[in-house]
């Protein structure tokens, strides 16, 4: 796995910083000279070039103007915004509640043809029942002190899940066996959710593998992640969502998914584990 889940974002931010530094050098300006033209302290210039401070849109405009490189402004601002979006704190994305976040992902989900999803603690969002989604999102809203739009968010999550049945997408999912027994909601919620897993396994577009607790590990359990085709990976951390787009890092997650797949059981053996989890509820 990557040495840091932030590496793609760091690399993108560093690229912007290098381009800004090169503009300054090409303009024959010292750090102090650029600071004087921009009207800020030399230390700010140093922090931006050292990738210790992310430049704002206004900073980039002033920087480019100071270097007589206004034609670079739009591209640098776009690159900076892209880097910023690679690591986004949940509190920033969820500050207006959870429903919007569910709906915001619809275009990406619609255009993706192959999903590869690994979950170590909770059910994959695309297979969650409304009851399970409501229970889980309630926990998230409470933990993060979010506005209460849980019912609407749960409904939006389930509505987004139509892609597992429309025949236009392929969804390959892996879950650890612990996901089957972690109680999210009461027994009736869990029974409904586990029953839904059994039903979803019959969908032509869905492949569901369960990694048994007793499996000999050839890959440790990494963070929950979703691959969108071979172009993008969303990694879910406790504090933030990390978006990985660098091809070399996307490939790392593809290889990890392949190893995790080798440990999973499918078909009747997976159904047996799910049925055993249902039996344990009673």
C-alpha positions, -999 to 999 in steps of 0.1 A, spaced: 0 0 0 12 36 -4 35 48 24 10 75 31 -27 78 20 -20 115 14 8 109 -12 -13 118 -43 -25 150 -27 10 159 -16 25 152 -50 -2 174 -67 4 203 -42 41 200 -46 37 202 -84 18 235 -80 45 248 -56 72 240 -81 54 257 -109 50 289 -88 87 288 -78 97 284 -114 76 314 -124 93 335 -97 128 324 -108 120 330 -145 109 365 -135 142 370 -118 126 376 -84 139 367 -50 115 355 -24 116 389 -9 111 406 -42 80 385 -49 67 392 -14 71 429 -19 52 428 -52 24 407 -37 22 427 -5 29 399 20 57 387 42 87 368 27 78 339 50 46 333 31 64 329 -1 87 304 15 59 285 31 40 282 -3 71 270 -21 79 245 6 44 231 4 37 241 40 9 265 30 -16 259 2 -20 291 -19 -55 305 -22 -69 315 -56 -61 352 -47 -25 342 -38 -21 326 -72 -35 356 -90 -11 380 -72 18 356 -77 12 353 -115 7 391 -118 39 397 -99 58 375 -124 40 389 -155 26 354 -161 -11 361 -160 -17 336 -187 -7 308 -162 -33 319 -136 -63 299 -146 -44 266 -151 -26 270 -118 -58 278 -99 -74 247 -115 -44 225 -105 -44 239 -70 -81 232 -65 -77 197 -79 -49 190 -54 -71 203 -26 -99 180 -35 -77 149 -32 -78 150 6 -111 164 19 -121 163 56 -155 147 62 -165 178 83 -160 199 52 -180 177 29 -208 170 54 -212 204 70 -246 208 55 -257 173 62 -254 138 47 -281 139 19 -261 162 -4 -231 140 -1 -250 110 -13 -265 129 -43 -232 145 -52 -216 112 -60 -243 101 -85 -226 114 -117 -194 95 -109 -214 63 -101 -234 66 -133 -204 69 -156 -183 41 -139 -186 8 -156 -166 -14 -131 -166 -9 -94 -142 -28 -71 -151 -22 -35 -134 -35 -3 -150 -30 31 -136 -42 64 -162 -29 90 -195 -20 74 -216 -31 45 -208 -16 10 -230 14 4 -243 -1 -28 -257 -31 -10 -271 -13 21 -308 -16 29 -325 17 39 -328 5 75 -291 -3 77 -281 29 59 -303 49 84 -287 32 114 -252 38 101 -257 73 90 -273 81 124 -240 70 140 -220 92 117 -243 122 121 -241 119 159 -203 114 160 -196 143 137 -224 166 151 -241 170 117 -275 184 108 -302 157 111 -311 148 75 -304 111 81 -338 98 67 -333 117 35 -297 107 32 -305 70 37 -332 72 10 -307 89 -14 -281 62 -7 -306 34 -15 -318 53 -46 -281 55 -58 -279 17 -56 -301 11 -86 -268 7 -106 -264 -28 -92 -296 -38 -111 -297 -18 -142 -273 -39 -163 -250 -11 -172 -224 -16 -145 -203 -44 -130 -199 -44 -92 -173 -66 -75 -173 -64 -38 -152 -79 -10 -161 -78 27 -144 -92 57 -164 -117 77 -165 -93 106 -188 -70 85 -215 -97 88 -215 -96 126 -208 -60 134 -242 -48 148 -254 -17 130 -289 -11 141 -311 -37 160 -316 -74 152 -343 -67 127 -322 -42 108 -293 -67 107 -315 -96 96 -329 -75 68 -295 -64 57 -280 -99 57 -311 -112 39 -306 -85 13 -270 -97 8 -282 -132 0 -306 -117 -26 -281 -94 -41 -257 -123 -48 -281 -134 -75 -279 -101 -94 -260 -107 -127 -239 -76 -122 -229 -83 -86 -200 -104 -74 -197 -106 -36 -168 -123 -18 -164 -128 19 -130 -131 35 -133 -156 63 -117 -148 97 -98 -180 94 -84 -172 60 -46 -173 58 -37 -137 51 -18 -129 19 -28 -92 23 -35 -74 55 -69 -56 59 -63 -21 45 -87 9 48 -120 7 31 -117 17 -6 -137 19 -38 -121 17 -73 -139 35 -101 -128 17 -133 -90 19 -134 -89 57 -131 -98 67 -95 -99 53 -60 -117 67 -30 -102 58 4 -122 63 35 -104 74 66 -119 84 99 -113 121 94 -113 124 56 -118 110 22 -87 106 0 -90 106 -37 -62 87 -55 -58 93 -93 -20 89 -99 -18 58 -122 10 42 -101 -11 44 -69 -43 33 -86 -23 2 -96 -13 -4 -60 -50 -6 -50 -58 -28 -80 -31 -53 -69 -43 -51 -33 -78 -59 -45 -66 -89 -64 -48 -103 -34 -78 -97 -12 -99 -115 -38 -77 -146 -35 -86 -149 2 -124 -146 -3 -150 -173 -7 -178 -170 -31 -211 -187 -40 -223 -214 -16 -194 -209 9 -201 -171 11 -238 -178 15 -230 -202 43 -211 -175 62 -240 -150 57 -266 -176 68 -245 -184 99 -245 -147 108 -283 -146 104 -286 -176 127 -264 -158 153 -290 -130 156 -315 -153 172 
